[in-house]
Each structure stands twice: as C-alpha cells, then as structure tokens.
Amino acid sequence: MSRGIDYSPVGSTVNRDPSTGIRYGIIPLGQLGEFAHESFENRYDPTCPHCGDDVPEDTHFTVDNRPVDKQYGFWTACPSCEKVFEEDQQYGDEPSARECSDSEYDAHVDSSEDVWFTRSPYFTRAAFCSPCAPGACHLANPREDGERAYCPGPDWFDDENPAPFPIYSVATGEIVATPHTDTESTRDAESAARDRVFPSKD
C-alpha cells in the first residue's frame, strides 16, 4: 500500500498538531484492546430538540425576560430556529461524543466508530487517510516512510488486538514497542520509556 495522498493544503495545520507537526492518527475502535473501550466517557452537548443545532449555555430565559406562557420551569430558545423548549429537552438520550482527555491523551470516537488521537505521548508512521480526513494518518496502514502520527500507547492493546505498528516516544524518539509483541512485554517497554522521560524523584 502506498503512502496515500496528503489532501491538506501546503502549509496547512488541519488535522495536525501545529506545535510538533505530528499528524492526527485515526484507528478503528475495534482494533484496540478492552482498555480502550473503558477509557472513553460520554459527552452530552446541549442541542435544540427541534432543529438539532447547538444551543449556547447563555440562551436560557431569566425571570425578567421569559415568555408570558412560560412562567414555570426552566426554558430556553434556540438561536437558529427560535423555538422555545424546556431546558431538560436539550440533552438527548444518545451522547454527542465519546472522548478521552487527560494529562497524556486527547482522543475521541467519531460516528463511524473510529478513534482520533489528537494528542499523545506516542507516535508511529502511517499512510495518509482519505479526503474525508485531510492530512490525518490511518494508523491501521503503517509505513516506515509514512508521516509521524499520534497513536495510542502499548497498553491500549491486548493479546486479542495487538498493536499493528511500532510505537515511538514523542519525547525521545525512541521505540517503546514493536508490532505484535505480547502485552506484558509492551507494558514493560512503556514503563521503561516513561522512566527515561519522567525519572522518579525518589
């Protein structure tokens, strides 16, 4: 398989970290281990129950400006369709997104069940994605001559879903895991790499 085509314009920062130049990495959720499924939390964004557009948090009515026929309860108005609805209706049963955001990672699951890694202490090299994700890299298509792309660490994989690519430390550039190694050894490698980058104060 070829490196693919970089559909992002020359000089663009789309789907990449402008501070490092590392591309965003995308991989199907099903190719990650059980740990990955437990790492994402549901996010519920306020949306209009009538038109589906986002609703800013500051659009609710106050005691002074609420409509005459909406004197009880908490109401808001959609800035797009201008329809009025009760505030508890702006949060649907289905989450708006599933995401993981902590001291190491920023990642989210899209509607196609693909995971986007937009920040990570690890990277690999992979082929470009289709025009649907210009400039990003498809982690399931690793290539030695591919672009650097953020990826999950070794502990995001397990024996049933081993890492299909080598994993490198962003801080040092050193390899911390090779493809299809067992879970215990990759975790040992990850721990050793972190010790080199973040040495213990003890």
Buried (B, 14 or more C-beta within 10 A) or exposed (E): EEBBEBBBEEEEEBBBBEEEEBBBBBBBBEBBBEBBEEBBEEEEEBBBBBEEEEBEEEBBBEEEEBEEEBEEEEBBBBEEEEEBBEBEBBBEEEBBBBBBBEEBBBBBBEEEEBBBBBBBBBBBBBBBBEEEBBBBBBBBBBBEEBBBBBBBBBBBBBEEBBBBBBBBBBEEEEEBBBBEBEBEEBBBBBEEBBEEBEEEEE
